[in-house]
Amino acid sequence: HGGTPSFSKGDNGIDLYIKNEAAHLSGSLKHRLARSLFIYALATGKLREKMTVVEASSGSTAISEAWFARRLGLKYISVVAANTSHDKIEAIESLGGQCVVVDSTSKIYDKCDEIVKYLNGKAQQSGEDVGGAY
């Protein structure tokens, strides 16, 4: 069960196991996905010390990614649409993430690209190891 709480009920000779995925440390259902994304990015060298993680997500994945970024000492930016629930934005920000709000979902990916290009350009111009973005 990997440490995630599970419950069993054996009515009528049938055992039913239910895992409470929301019980992860990040409080998000997407904890395992975010963990895998961070491990891959770190293992392949795409994500390094001092970098900023930029993501087009306003849901459970963004919450988990903000949690992992904070644990690793990285900055985290989530680009979200204006109709994103206040609770989701609050959860991301409470974990140290920053939310950049765009007026429609159709603009999320373009804004992500813009932020990544800006941060990577800034890193190249400075000549210092300021990290850039992934």
C-alpha positions as CSV (number, residue, x, y, z in Angstrom):
1,H,0.0,0.0,0.0
2,G,3.1,2.3,0.0
3,G,2.1,4.1,3.2
4,T,-1.1,5.5,1.8
5,P,-4.0,4.7,4.2
6,S,-6.2,2.0,3.0
7,F,-9.4,0.6,4.3
8,S,-11.0,-2.8,3.9
9,K,-14.6,-3.9,4.3
10,G,-15.4,-7.6,3.9
11,D,-19.2,-7.8,3.4
12,N,-20.6,-10.8,1.6
13,G,-17.2,-12.5,1.4
14,I,-15.8,-9.7,-0.8
15,D,-12.8,-7.7,0.4
16,L,-12.8,-4.1,-0.9
17,Y,-9.6,-2.0,-0.5
18,I,-9.8,1.7,-0.9
19,K,-6.8,4.0,-0.8
20,N,-7.1,7.5,0.5
21,E,-4.9,9.3,-2.0
22,A,-5.8,12.7,-0.5
23,A,-3.8,11.6,2.6
24,H,-0.5,12.3,0.9
25,L,1.7,15.0,2.5
26,S,0.8,17.5,-0.2
27,G,-2.9,16.8,0.4
28,S,-3.3,16.3,-3.3
29,L,-4.6,13.4,-5.4
30,K,-1.8,14.0,-7.9
31,H,1.1,13.5,-5.4
32,R,2.4,10.4,-7.1
33,L,2.3,12.0,-10.5
34,A,4.1,15.2,-9.4
35,R,6.7,13.0,-7.6
36,S,7.3,11.1,-10.8
37,L,7.6,14.3,-12.8
38,F,10.1,15.8,-10.4
39,I,12.2,12.6,-10.2
40,Y,12.3,12.4,-14.0
41,A,13.3,16.1,-14.4
42,L,16.0,15.8,-11.7
43,A,17.4,12.5,-13.0
44,T,17.7,13.7,-16.6
45,G,19.3,17.0,-15.6
46,K,16.4,19.1,-16.9
47,L,15.7,20.4,-13.4
48,R,18.6,21.7,-11.4
49,E,19.4,23.7,-8.3
50,K,18.2,27.4,-8.4
51,M,15.7,26.8,-11.3
52,T,12.1,27.9,-11.3
53,V,9.4,25.3,-12.2
54,V,6.7,26.8,-14.4
55,E,3.5,24.8,-15.0
56,A,0.2,25.3,-16.8
57,S,-1.9,23.7,-14.1
58,S,-4.4,25.0,-11.6
59,G,-5.5,21.8,-10.1
60,S,-4.3,19.0,-7.9
61,T,-1.1,18.6,-9.9
62,A,-0.1,22.2,-9.3
63,I,-0.7,21.8,-5.6
64,S,1.6,18.7,-5.4
65,E,4.2,20.4,-7.6
66,A,4.3,23.4,-5.4
67,W,4.8,21.1,-2.4
68,F,7.7,19.3,-4.1
69,A,9.3,22.5,-5.3
70,R,9.2,23.9,-1.8
71,R,10.8,20.7,-0.4
72,L,13.6,21.0,-3.0
73,G,14.1,24.7,-2.4
74,L,12.9,25.7,-5.9
75,K,10.6,28.5,-7.0
76,Y,7.3,27.4,-8.5
77,I,5.0,29.3,-10.8
78,S,1.6,28.0,-11.8
79,V,-0.2,29.8,-14.7
80,V,-3.9,29.6,-14.1
81,A,-7.1,30.9,-15.8
82,A,-9.1,33.6,-14.1
83,N,-11.9,31.1,-13.4
84,T,-9.7,28.9,-11.3
85,S,-11.2,28.4,-7.8
86,H,-9.9,30.6,-5.1
87,D,-9.3,27.5,-2.9
88,K,-6.9,26.0,-5.5
89,I,-5.0,29.2,-5.8
90,E,-4.8,29.6,-2.0
91,A,-3.6,26.0,-1.7
92,I,-0.8,26.5,-4.3
93,E,0.3,29.8,-2.7
94,S,0.1,28.3,0.8
95,L,2.8,25.8,-0.3
96,G,5.1,28.6,-1.6
97,G,3.9,28.6,-5.2
98,Q,3.1,31.7,-7.1
99,C,0.1,31.9,-9.4
100,V,0.0,34.0,-12.5
101,V,-3.6,34.6,-13.7
102,V,-4.5,34.9,-17.3
103,D,-8.0,35.9,-18.5
104,S,-8.8,32.6,-20.4
105,T,-7.6,29.0,-20.5
106,S,-6.6,29.5,-24.2
107,K,-3.7,31.8,-23.0
108,I,-2.2,29.5,-20.3
109,Y,0.4,27.7,-22.5
110,D,1.5,30.9,-24.2
111,K,2.0,32.6,-20.9
112,C,4.0,29.6,-19.6
113,D,6.3,29.8,-22.6
114,E,6.7,33.6,-22.1
115,I,7.7,33.1,-18.5
116,V,10.1,30.3,-19.2
117,K,11.8,32.3,-22.1
118,Y,12.1,35.3,-19.9
119,L,13.6,33.4,-16.9
120,N,16.0,31.5,-19.2
121,G,17.0,34.7,-21.0
122,K,17.6,36.4,-17.7
123,A,19.8,33.5,-16.5
124,Q,21.9,33.6,-19.7
125,Q,22.3,37.4,-19.6
126,S,23.4,37.5,-15.9
127,G,26.4,35.2,-16.4
128,E,25.7,33.9,-12.9
129,D,24.1,30.7,-12.0
130,V,20.6,32.0,-11.3
131,G,19.0,28.8,-12.6
132,G,16.6,29.6,-15.4
133,A,13.3,27.8,-15.7
134,Y,11.9,24.4,-16.5
